[in-house]
Amino acid sequence: MSGKSNRAAALGKIGMGLIALVVLLALIGPLAVPYDAKERSGGPLEAPSAAHWLGTNDIGQDILAELVSGARVSLTVGIVGAVCVMLIGAAIGIVAGYFGGWIDALMMRLVDVMMTLPFLPLMIVIGVFLKPSIATQIMIISLVMWAKVARELRSQIMSLRSRGSVQAARSMGATNGYIMRRHVLPGVFPLLIPQFVQGVNAAIMMESSLSFLGLGDPLAKSWGSMLFYANARSAFLTEAWLWWVLPPGICIIIVVLGCTFVGYWLEEKANPRLSAYAAAPARKKRADRTLYARLSERGMDNRAEAPVLTVERLQVTFPKDGGIVRAVKDFNLIVRPGEIVGIVGESGSGKTTIGAAIMQLLKPPARVEGSIRLKGLDLAELSAEQLRRLRGNRIALIPQAAMNALNPVLNIRMQMLEAIKLHRPMKPAEANRRIDELLAEVGLSAHWGAAFPHELSGGMKQRVIIAMALLNEPEFIVADEPTTGLDVKVQVEIVRLLERLQRQYGIAMIFISHDLPLVMRIADRMIILNGGEAVEQGATAELRKYPNHPYTRKLLEAVPQIGPAREPATTV
Ligand SMILES: Nc1ncnc2c1ncn2[C@@H]1O[C@H](COP(=O)(O)OP(=O)(O)OP(=O)(O)O)[C@@H](O)[C@H]1O
C-alpha cells in the first residue's frame, strides 16, 4: 500500500474516533437536561462558579449539559440535512447525466442558477420568512447544497454512460432500468458515500452558522445556538467566552475534522487511483533501475544480457487422420530482459502452438521436441507441481479470448484473489490492496472488482486479464492475440497499456498476433512465421524497411498504412 493510502487510513481512523465521541455525546444527550440560557436574566453571561459545575447552585444545570444536548441537535440536522441534499442532488444529477438532451440542459441551468445565488442573504431571507426552526434549517441546507452534488454526479454518470459495457448492454436490448441498476448505480454508489460524509460535515457547519445568526430553533439547544446566546449576551467581550464560546467551538471543530478525515479516507477507498497515481513514480523508478539504469551503468545494451527465455529447435506435431501435422518446425527464439518480441503470421501458422509450448500447456498426443529455458531452467524437466508454481507466477499468459478466460460465476476480485492465493500467502487486506492497485494500473476503478465478467465490456475483461497476469509480478509474459475481438480503438488502448506496463515493470514478453501493424507498434523485434516456420526475424524498424523474405514483403504490402515503429528498448 502506498504511503498516501496509509495516511488516509490513519486519518480515517482518527476521524471515526472523533465522530464516535460526538455520537456518544448525542446518545447521552437525553440524560442531560439543558441549561436554559433564555430563562436567565438578560444580563451578560458569566463564567460558571465551582458550585455551578458541581450542580449545587440554583441554576442547577451546567454548560456541559448544553454541549451534550447540542451534539444531538447538530448531528440530527447534519445527518438529515445531508440525506436530503444527497437525495435531491443524486436524483437530479443521475437523471440529467443519464438521459442527457433537453432534460440535462434544463436541469443544469437550474443548477447554474442555484450556484450563482448569494448564499448568506438567501439563508437569512428564507429563515426569516419561514420562522426559525430545525425544519427550516434543514430546508435551507438542502436548498443551498444540492446543486453541487447534482453537478458532480452528473459528470460521473456521463462518463459511465459512455462506457463500452453500457453500450453493449443497450445494443442487447437492456432497458434503461436495467442499465441504471446494473451499470450506472453500482458505478456511482462508491462515490455517494464520501459525498454523504462531506455533506454531513457541510450541513453541521451550516447549522452552526444559521443558529449563530439566530435562525435556529429557539427551543432546541445546539452548539450554534450556544454561540448565538454567547454573542447576544456579550460573552465574547468578557472572560466568559472561555466557557460559552470555546467549548461549542471545539465541539464543532471535532465533528468537522472527524467528517473531513473520514470523507478523505472513503474517497481514497472509493477511488484507489488517487493513491495508485501517487505511488506510480516510485514503482517506475524501481523498474527503471532494474532495467534501463542497470544497462547504462554497465555501458551495455540488453542484447548482452542473459536471455529471460530461450527456445531452441522447437518442433510440435499433432496426429491427424493417421498422419501428423507439423504445427511448429525448428523454431528458435531468444527474449532478453525488457524486450518485446512479436510473432506474426497468418491463421494456422503455429503462433498459438508456440505460446502453448512455452507455457508447457501442450499435452499428448501433441509431441513437443527441442528445449525451452526460462533463465536457464529447462521447463520440460519440471514436474507438474513445479510447473503449476511457475505458471501465473514467473511466467504468465494473456490468452486470446478474455471472454472465455474469466470464470462467469465469480466476481473479478474473487478471481484475482484466487490467482494471488495460488502462489503466495498474503493477508486478505494486503491482497485486496494489490488488486485495487493492479485494477487502477489497467485503468479500472476498484469497484469493478465486485463485478462479474458479464458486466464488463470486452476491453475491460482484457484489462482484467492483463491485471491478473501482472498480479504476481512475472518475469515473462506470453500475450497471445490479446486484442482479438476488440474494436480498433480498444485494440490500440490495450496495446498501449501493455507497452506501458511492460516498460514499467521491465517484463520480457512475446506478443503473438496476425495483425502486423499492431505488432509493429509494440515489438522491439519481430519473427515472421509461415507454415510453422520462422521465415524471417529482426529488429522491427529494420524488418519494416528492409524485408528480405518474399512472404514478409507480401505481408507488408498488404498493410495499407503503418504507424511509426517502436524504438528498440536498447536505445533507451
Ligand atoms: N490440438 C490440435 N490438434 C491437431 N492440430 C492442431 C491442434 N492445435 C493446432 N493444430 C494445428 O496446428 C497448426 C497451427 O495452429 P495454431 O493454432 O498454432 O495456429 P495460429 O497461428 O495460432 O492460428 P490462429 O491465428 O488462427 O489462432 C494448425 O494447422 C492447426 O490445425
The ligand as a MOL file (V3000), in Angstrom:
LIG
                    3D

  0  0  0     0  0            999 V3000
M  V30 BEGIN CTAB
M  V30 COUNTS 31 33 0 0 0
M  V30 BEGIN ATOM
M  V30 1 N -4.8710 -29.8090 -30.7960 0
M  V30 2 C -4.5800 -29.8510 -32.0860 0
M  V30 3 N -4.7580 -30.9700 -32.7950 0
M  V30 4 C -4.4550 -31.0140 -34.0950 0
M  V30 5 N -3.9420 -29.9970 -34.7940 0
M  V30 6 C -3.7470 -28.8320 -34.1450 0
M  V30 7 C -4.0560 -28.6980 -32.7650 0
M  V30 8 N -3.7340 -27.4310 -32.3940 0
M  V30 9 C -3.2570 -26.8140 -33.5010 0
M  V30 10 N -3.2550 -27.6530 -34.5320 0
M  V30 11 C -2.7890 -27.3270 -35.8700 0
M  V30 12 O -1.5560 -26.6790 -35.7750 0
M  V30 13 C -1.4670 -25.6550 -36.7290 0
M  V30 14 C -1.1360 -24.3410 -36.0390 0
M  V30 15 O -2.2460 -23.9480 -35.2480 0
M  V30 16 P -2.2140 -22.6820 -34.3150 0
M  V30 17 O -3.4780 -22.6360 -33.5480 0
M  V30 18 O -0.9750 -22.6990 -33.5380 0
M  V30 19 O -2.1520 -21.5080 -35.3890 0
M  V30 20 P -2.2880 -19.9600 -35.1520 0
M  V30 21 O -1.2720 -19.3170 -35.9950 0
M  V30 22 O -2.2670 -19.6450 -33.7300 0
M  V30 23 O -3.7160 -19.6770 -35.7610 0
M  V30 24 P -4.8140 -18.6100 -35.2750 0
M  V30 25 O -4.1980 -17.2800 -35.5240 0
M  V30 26 O -5.9710 -18.8990 -36.1550 0
M  V30 27 O -5.0660 -18.8790 -33.8350 0
M  V30 28 C -2.7790 -25.6130 -37.4560 0
M  V30 29 O -2.6250 -26.2650 -38.6850 0
M  V30 30 C -3.7130 -26.3850 -36.5850 0
M  V30 31 O -4.6800 -27.0450 -37.3210 0
M  V30 END ATOM
M  V30 BEGIN BOND
M  V30 1 1 1 2
M  V30 2 1 2 3
M  V30 3 2 2 7
M  V30 4 2 3 4
M  V30 5 1 4 5
M  V30 6 2 5 6
M  V30 7 1 6 7
M  V30 8 1 6 10
M  V30 9 1 7 8
M  V30 10 2 8 9
M  V30 11 1 9 10
M  V30 12 1 10 11
M  V30 13 1 11 12
M  V30 14 1 11 30
M  V30 15 1 12 13
M  V30 16 1 13 14
M  V30 17 1 13 28
M  V30 18 1 14 15
M  V30 19 1 15 16
M  V30 20 2 16 17
M  V30 21 1 16 18
M  V30 22 1 16 19
M  V30 23 1 19 20
M  V30 24 2 20 21
M  V30 25 1 20 22
M  V30 26 1 20 23
M  V30 27 1 23 24
M  V30 28 2 24 25
M  V30 29 1 24 26
M  V30 30 1 24 27
M  V30 31 1 28 29
M  V30 32 1 28 30
M  V30 33 1 30 31
M  V30 END BOND
M  V30 END CTAB
M  END
